[in-house]
Amino acid sequence: MTALLRPARTTDAGAVGAILSEFIDTTDWMPRVHTRAQDLAHAAMLIERGWVTVADAGHVVGFIARDGAEIHALYITGPSRGRGVGARVRSAALARPSRLGLWTFAANDRAQRFYERAGFRPAGGTQGDNDEGLPDIRYLWERPAP
């Protein structure tokens, strides 16, 4: 699937919020602790801060929210997963900085494999120090020396 990566616009908040909600609604281990309206407001806040890049294939099929060296979120719509969109978003994020960090849930095996394939390595975690109360893992990536 070919998707254009572009900075998010305020009009993308609905699509970004819907992607967050979709993940929560279709992931059996993920509790819903925020309303869908709160997902939308969170998406709008991330976009307002200038952190969001979307993958646009005629409509938004994924996004990354990144503040400097910290990835706050990277989600792809269910139908677009496994089609290279996430890898393209991840590669674009790795092109600029010398290091990146992120958190992912310990239950999210797919995300762990996704990040580890790109060279991210576990660097600690918590037993649920997040809104969801779920164990999580801290991942770090550093650009290899030339």
C-alpha positions in Angstrom: 0.0 0.0 0.0 1.4 3.4 -0.9 0.7 6.1 1.6 2.0 9.6 1.6 3.5 10.7 4.9 2.6 14.3 5.8 2.2 16.5 8.8 -1.2 16.1 10.4 -3.8 18.9 10.0 -6.3 19.8 12.6 -9.0 18.2 10.3 -7.2 14.9 10.8 -8.0 14.7 14.5 -11.2 12.7 13.9 -9.3 10.1 11.9 -6.4 9.9 14.3 -8.8 9.6 17.3 -10.7 6.9 15.5 -7.5 4.9 14.9 -6.7 5.1 18.7 -10.3 4.0 19.5 -10.2 1.1 16.9 -7.0 -0.3 18.5 -8.6 -0.2 22.0 -11.9 -1.6 20.8 -10.3 -4.5 18.9 -7.6 -5.5 21.4 -8.9 -7.9 24.0 -6.2 -7.2 26.7 -6.6 -3.4 26.4 -9.1 -1.8 28.9 -11.1 1.2 27.8 -10.2 3.8 30.4 -11.1 6.9 28.2 -14.2 7.6 26.1 -14.0 7.9 22.4 -14.5 11.6 22.8 -11.4 11.7 25.0 -9.5 9.7 22.3 -10.5 12.4 19.8 -9.5 15.2 22.2 -6.1 13.5 22.9 -5.5 13.2 19.1 -6.3 16.9 18.6 -3.9 17.8 21.4 -1.1 15.8 19.8 -1.8 17.4 16.4 -1.9 20.9 18.0 1.5 20.3 19.5 2.9 19.5 16.0 3.9 16.0 17.0 1.8 14.0 14.5 2.7 12.7 11.0 0.0 10.8 9.2 0.1 8.1 6.6 -2.4 9.2 3.9 -3.6 6.7 1.3 -6.5 8.8 0.2 -7.6 8.7 3.8 -5.6 8.5 7.0 -4.5 4.9 7.6 -1.9 5.5 10.4 0.0 8.0 12.3 3.0 8.6 14.5 3.1 11.2 17.3 6.7 12.1 18.1 8.2 14.8 20.3 11.9 15.1 19.6 13.5 11.8 20.6 10.3 10.3 22.1 7.7 8.4 20.2 4.4 8.8 22.0 2.2 6.8 19.7 2.4 4.8 16.4 -0.8 3.2 15.2 -2.0 1.8 11.9 -5.6 0.9 11.0 -6.5 -2.7 11.2 -7.0 -3.2 7.5 -3.6 -1.5 6.8 -1.5 -3.5 9.2 1.0 -5.9 7.7 1.1 -3.9 4.4 4.2 -1.9 5.0 2.6 1.3 6.3 3.9 1.0 9.8 7.4 0.1 8.6 7.4 3.2 6.4 6.3 5.4 9.2 8.9 3.9 11.5 11.7 4.3 8.9 10.9 7.9 8.4 11.1 8.5 12.2 14.5 6.8 12.3 15.9 8.9 9.5 16.6 12.0 11.5 17.5 11.5 15.2 20.5 9.6 16.6 18.3 8.0 19.3 14.6 7.4 20.0 12.7 6.1 22.9 9.2 4.8 23.4 6.9 2.7 25.7 4.8 -0.3 24.6 2.6 -2.6 26.6 4.2 -5.9 27.7 1.1 -7.7 26.3 1.7 -6.1 22.8 3.9 -8.8 21.3 3.3 -7.5 17.8 4.6 -4.1 18.7 7.6 -5.5 20.4 8.6 -7.5 17.3 7.9 -4.5 15.1 10.3 -2.3 17.1 12.9 -5.0 17.7 13.2 -5.6 13.9 14.3 -2.0 13.6 16.9 -2.3 16.3 15.0 -1.0 19.4 16.1 -2.8 22.5 14.3 -3.2 25.9 15.6 -0.8 28.5 13.4 -1.4 31.5 9.7 -1.2 32.3 7.0 -0.9 34.9 4.3 -3.1 36.3 1.6 -0.7 35.2 2.6 2.9 35.8 0.2 4.2 33.1 -3.4 5.1 32.7 -4.4 1.5 31.8 -2.6 -0.1 34.8 -0.8 -2.5 32.4 2.8 -3.7 32.6 4.9 -1.9 29.9 8.4 -2.0 28.4 10.7 0.9 27.7 12.4 0.6 24.3 15.5 2.6 23.1 17.0 2.9 19.7 20.4 4.4 18.8 21.8 5.0 15.4 24.6 2.5 14.7 28.0 4.0 14.5 29.3 4.4 10.9 
